[in-house]
Amino acid sequence: MKYINVKFLTVLLSSAILVGCGGGDKEEEFKFYTLKEAGAQQLELTVEASGTVEAISSIEIKSKASGQVLFLGAEVGDYVEEGVVLARIDQRTPTNTLAQANADLEVAKVRLSNAQNQFDRSKRLHEEGNISDKSFEDAQEAFSSARAQLVRAEVFLENARIALDDTSVRSPIAGTVISRLAEVGQVITSPTSAVGGGTLLMEMADLNKVRVRALIDEIDIGKISIGQEVTLKVSAYRDKRFTGVVSKIEPMSKIDQNVTTFPVLIDIENTDNLLLIGMNTDVEIEILNEEVALALPAGSLRTRKDVVSVAGLLGIKQADLDSFLSKKVPGENFDTFIVLKKTSKGAFPHWVKVGKTDLNHVEVKGGIAEKEIVYVLPSEGLIKYQQRFSERVKGRFG
């Protein structure tokens, strides 16, 4: 019952206001407009979005060696310098393989030496005609095979040294450990022959510079450019504002619940390491901040279609309006619109050329002078709704 009384009082108050305005002429009855003077105006426009902090580049730390993990040198969140040992794997098998490779190399050297001596003797005997061509060719083949075996033994030795060196995993960059997937005592198997081979031990990133991936509505994406400065805020530091720069606008859109957005990447200096991976951010991109010499409220602009609905309310004669609209003007509804200017004879339509806008005000480039006054009216739909509402109230209360 209390709700009905409040509603009744609201309607009664609205009707009193409308009836009070209805005692004059027609223009006073439908006085939906305000009068604004053309003049200088500060235009400010900001695009707002949300985003998530992420690393600009992260590196996976993998072990190419197989065996038991004996040592891990960093925890998640630790900062490590380049070259620091992050992990050690059991070295017994690689050490044995290296010893075998060294022994095979010594054997290969001896075999090559013997094969070369045999080849030199066969060459002399062949030149003297004491051995057949077949015997000389066999000696030549044995010498070439011994050289190949030596090369093969040297390659095996080098690979054994690399395998032993791979048991110590070092940091390739100076950065922060952001994840650790292995533990001491774990036995790993690293199929290095596969694409992306190796067992993932940790993941590192340089957090001195991070980026935010913000999703910008397709309506605003055309106003954003590379190099634009961005202001960011995070919940953890409400009293601190971070500054970044737009580094990339991704060409592939994302659609969520019929809303189309584009990812915009914003690079931020993070030398204090305050911004952490995964933090949610509020992004503000300043699109426009400029004072223009001449501007009008955006609500004063009309199109050829909706100027007809308000012309009668302001006392503009239909013949005068038809004469005004009979001429086509370049740029209509693009950068040229109609304003209703106040003159000594009442409202009169004029074409104006517009420029920048902050959605509340619009820069005027021509068609009206400073200090001239224009009518600011609501949309055609709102005017019709107000007319119907006024008629209903008058019909109910007289």
BELFEN-V472504 format. One record per residue. N is the residue number from 1. OMEGA is omega in degrees with one decimal (none if undefined). Layout:
BEGIN
n->N omega->OMEGA
n->N omega->OMEGA
END
This chain:
BEGIN
n->1 omega->177.8
n->2 omega->179.5
n->3 omega->-179.3
n->4 omega->-179.8
n->5 omega->179.2
n->6 omega->179.8
n->7 omega->-179.7
n->8 omega->179.5
n->9 omega->178.8
n->10 omega->178.6
n->11 omega->-178.8
n->12 omega->178.7
n->13 omega->178.4
n->14 omega->-178.3
n->15 omega->179.5
n->16 omega->178.5
n->17 omega->-177.7
n->18 omega->179.7
n->19 omega->178.5
n->20 omega->178.1
n->21 omega->-172.3
n->22 omega->-177.7
n->23 omega->-177.3
n->24 omega->179.8
n->25 omega->-174.7
n->26 omega->-178.3
n->27 omega->179.3
n->28 omega->-177.9
n->29 omega->-178.4
n->30 omega->-177.8
n->31 omega->-179.6
n->32 omega->-170.4
n->33 omega->166.0
n->34 omega->-179.9
n->35 omega->-179.4
n->36 omega->-178.6
n->37 omega->177.8
n->38 omega->-179.6
n->39 omega->-179.0
n->40 omega->-176.4
n->41 omega->173.7
n->42 omega->179.8
n->43 omega->179.8
n->44 omega->-179.8
n->45 omega->-178.7
n->46 omega->174.8
n->47 omega->-179.7
n->48 omega->179.4
n->49 omega->175.6
n->50 omega->-178.9
n->51 omega->-178.0
n->52 omega->178.2
n->53 omega->176.3
n->54 omega->178.1
n->55 omega->177.0
n->56 omega->175.5
n->57 omega->177.3
n->58 omega->-176.2
n->59 omega->175.5
n->60 omega->177.8
n->61 omega->-177.0
n->62 omega->174.9
n->63 omega->175.6
n->64 omega->178.7
n->65 omega->176.5
n->66 omega->178.7
n->67 omega->-178.1
n->68 omega->177.0
n->69 omega->-177.2
n->70 omega->-174.0
n->71 omega->171.5
n->72 omega->-169.2
n->73 omega->-178.4
n->74 omega->174.7
n->75 omega->176.0
n->76 omega->-178.9
n->77 omega->179.8
n->78 omega->173.7
n->79 omega->-177.8
n->80 omega->177.9
n->81 omega->178.2
n->82 omega->177.6
n->83 omega->-180.0
n->84 omega->179.0
n->85 omega->-179.6
n->86 omega->-178.0
n->87 omega->173.5
n->88 omega->179.7
n->89 omega->178.9
n->90 omega->-173.6
n->91 omega->-172.6
n->92 omega->-179.1
n->93 omega->176.9
n->94 omega->178.8
n->95 omega->177.5
n->96 omega->179.0
n->97 omega->178.6
n->98 omega->178.5
n->99 omega->177.9
n->100 omega->-180.0
n->101 omega->177.1
n->102 omega->179.1
n->103 omega->179.3
n->104 omega->179.1
n->105 omega->178.7
n->106 omega->177.8
n->107 omega->-178.6
n->108 omega->178.9
n->109 omega->179.1
n->110 omega->179.9
n->111 omega->179.6
n->112 omega->179.1
n->113 omega->178.2
n->114 omega->-178.9
n->115 omega->179.3
n->116 omega->177.7
n->117 omega->179.3
n->118 omega->179.9
n->119 omega->179.9
n->120 omega->179.2
n->121 omega->-179.0
n->122 omega->-179.5
n->123 omega->179.0
n->124 omega->-179.0
n->125 omega->-179.5
n->126 omega->177.9
n->127 omega->179.2
n->128 omega->178.8
n->129 omega->-176.4
n->130 omega->176.3
n->131 omega->-178.1
n->132 omega->176.2
n->133 omega->-178.8
n->134 omega->179.5
n->135 omega->179.1
n->136 omega->179.1
n->137 omega->177.3
n->138 omega->178.9
n->139 omega->178.9
n->140 omega->179.0
n->141 omega->179.6
n->142 omega->178.9
n->143 omega->178.6
n->144 omega->178.8
n->145 omega->179.3
n->146 omega->177.1
n->147 omega->179.0
n->148 omega->178.8
n->149 omega->177.7
n->150 omega->177.8
n->151 omega->180.0
n->152 omega->179.4
n->153 omega->178.1
n->154 omega->178.2
n->155 omega->178.5
n->156 omega->179.7
n->157 omega->179.3
n->158 omega->178.1
n->159 omega->178.1
n->160 omega->177.3
n->161 omega->178.3
n->162 omega->-179.9
n->163 omega->178.2
n->164 omega->179.0
n->165 omega->-179.4
n->166 omega->178.1
n->167 omega->173.2
n->168 omega->-177.6
n->169 omega->-176.5
n->170 omega->179.8
n->171 omega->-179.6
n->172 omega->-179.2
n->173 omega->168.6
n->174 omega->-176.1
n->175 omega->-176.5
n->176 omega->176.2
n->177 omega->-178.3
n->178 omega->173.1
n->179 omega->177.8
n->180 omega->-173.4
n->181 omega->-179.7
n->182 omega->178.0
n->183 omega->178.2
n->184 omega->-178.8
n->185 omega->-179.9
n->186 omega->176.7
n->187 omega->-177.1
n->188 omega->175.0
n->189 omega->-173.2
n->190 omega->177.2
n->191 omega->-174.5
n->192 omega->179.3
n->193 omega->-179.4
n->194 omega->177.5
n->195 omega->-176.8
n->196 omega->-175.0
n->197 omega->-177.9
n->198 omega->179.8
n->199 omega->-178.7
n->200 omega->179.4
n->201 omega->-176.1
n->202 omega->172.1
n->203 omega->-176.5
n->204 omega->176.6
n->205 omega->173.6
n->206 omega->-175.5
n->207 omega->175.0
n->208 omega->175.5
n->209 omega->-178.8
n->210 omega->177.3
n->211 omega->177.0
n->212 omega->176.2
n->213 omega->-178.5
n->214 omega->179.1
n->215 omega->-175.9
n->216 omega->179.0
n->217 omega->-176.9
n->218 omega->178.7
n->219 omega->-175.2
n->220 omega->-171.3
n->221 omega->179.6
n->222 omega->-179.8
n->223 omega->-175.2
n->224 omega->-178.5
n->225 omega->178.8
n->226 omega->179.4
n->227 omega->-179.8
n->228 omega->179.8
n->229 omega->-175.1
n->230 omega->174.4
n->231 omega->-176.4
n->232 omega->174.5
n->233 omega->176.6
n->234 omega->-176.2
n->235 omega->-176.5
n->236 omega->-177.6
n->237 omega->-175.5
n->238 omega->-177.9
n->239 omega->-177.4
n->240 omega->177.7
n->241 omega->178.8
n->242 omega->-179.3
n->243 omega->178.1
n->244 omega->-178.4
n->245 omega->177.1
n->246 omega->-177.5
n->247 omega->-176.9
n->248 omega->172.2
n->249 omega->-175.6
n->250 omega->-174.5
n->251 omega->-177.2
n->252 omega->-178.1
n->253 omega->173.3
n->254 omega->-177.9
n->255 omega->179.5
n->256 omega->-178.6
n->257 omega->177.2
n->258 omega->175.3
n->259 omega->-177.8
n->260 omega->178.2
n->261 omega->176.9
n->262 omega->177.4
n->263 omega->175.7
n->264 omega->-177.5
n->265 omega->-176.1
n->266 omega->179.5
n->267 omega->-176.8
n->268 omega->172.0
n->269 omega->-174.0
n->270 omega->-174.1
n->271 omega->178.0
n->272 omega->179.8
n->273 omega->177.1
n->274 omega->-179.5
n->275 omega->-177.6
n->276 omega->-177.3
n->277 omega->177.5
n->278 omega->178.4
n->279 omega->175.0
n->280 omega->-176.4
n->281 omega->169.3
n->282 omega->-173.4
n->283 omega->174.9
n->284 omega->179.5
n->285 omega->-178.7
n->286 omega->-178.2
n->287 omega->-174.1
n->288 omega->174.2
n->289 omega->-171.5
n->290 omega->175.1
n->291 omega->178.9
n->292 omega->-174.8
n->293 omega->-176.1
n->294 omega->-178.8
n->295 omega->177.9
n->296 omega->173.4
n->297 omega->179.9
n->298 omega->179.1
n->299 omega->178.8
n->300 omega->-177.6
n->301 omega->177.8
n->302 omega->172.8
n->303 omega->178.8
n->304 omega->-176.5
n->305 omega->-171.9
n->306 omega->175.9
n->307 omega->-179.9
n->308 omega->-175.3
n->309 omega->-177.0
n->310 omega->-176.5
n->311 omega->-179.0
n->312 omega->179.8
n->313 omega->-178.1
n->314 omega->174.7
n->315 omega->178.0
n->316 omega->-178.8
n->317 omega->-178.4
n->318 omega->-179.7
n->319 omega->178.9
n->320 omega->179.5
n->321 omega->178.8
n->322 omega->178.7
n->323 omega->-179.9
n->324 omega->-176.5
n->325 omega->-177.5
n->326 omega->-178.0
n->327 omega->175.6
n->328 omega->-178.8
n->329 omega->178.4
n->330 omega->176.6
n->331 omega->179.5
n->332 omega->178.6
n->333 omega->177.1
n->334 omega->173.4
n->335 omega->178.6
n->336 omega->-177.2
n->337 omega->-180.0
n->338 omega->169.3
n->339 omega->177.6
n->340 omega->-174.3
n->341 omega->177.4
n->342 omega->177.4
n->343 omega->178.7
n->344 omega->179.7
n->345 omega->179.7
n->346 omega->-178.7
n->347 omega->178.5
n->348 omega->-177.5
n->349 omega->177.4
n->350 omega->172.8
n->351 omega->176.0
n->352 omega->177.0
n->353 omega->-173.7
n->354 omega->-179.8
n->355 omega->-176.8
n->356 omega->178.2
n->357 omega->171.7
n->358 omega->178.8
n->359 omega->174.2
n->360 omega->178.0
n->361 omega->-178.2
n->362 omega->178.5
n->363 omega->178.3
n->364 omega->-179.3
n->365 omega->179.2
n->366 omega->176.3
n->367 omega->179.7
n->368 omega->-176.2
n->369 omega->179.0
n->370 omega->178.6
n->371 omega->171.9
n->372 omega->-171.8
n->373 omega->179.4
n->374 omega->177.4
n->375 omega->175.1
n->376 omega->-174.9
n->377 omega->174.8
n->378 omega->-179.1
n->379 omega->180.0
n->380 omega->-178.7
n->381 omega->-179.9
n->382 omega->178.0
n->383 omega->179.7
n->384 omega->178.4
n->385 omega->179.5
n->386 omega->177.7
n->387 omega->-179.3
n->388 omega->179.2
n->389 omega->179.1
n->390 omega->179.7
n->391 omega->178.9
n->392 omega->-179.6
n->393 omega->179.0
n->394 omega->178.5
n->395 omega->-177.4
n->396 omega->-174.5
n->397 omega->177.4
n->398 omega->none
END
